[in-house]
Amino acid sequence: MKEGCYAFISSWSEELENALINRTDDEAPIQKLCYEVTEACKNIDPKDGKKSDNFITVDGEPQPIVNLF
């Protein structure tokens, strides 16, 4: 996964930077990058994806994810 993220960022760095700088809200960069620029999310329904866990594993022990905002 890490290598895939690095490949995406290196291939689309300028577009990523522009989408983040010019964002009007938190969803704008997702719309711009995933659907308009790269079409990476074309024909993908986010509701079909795996739900994220409410914990991460640190040193082999589950730790709750706390929303600080």
DADAKA-V746484 format. One record per backbone hydrogen bond with DSSP energy under -1.0 kcal/mol. NH is the residue of the N-H (numbers start at 1). CO is the residue of the C=O. Records with the same first field share a line. If there is no record, write none. Layout:
BEGIN
NH=CO, CO
END
This chain:
BEGIN
5=1
6=2
7=3
8=4
9=5
10=6
11=7
12=8
16=12
17=13
18=14
19=15
20=16
21=17
22=18
31=27
32=28
33=29
34=30
35=31
36=31
37=32
38=33
41=34
42=39
44=41
48=45
49=46
56=63
58=61
61=58
63=56
65=54
END
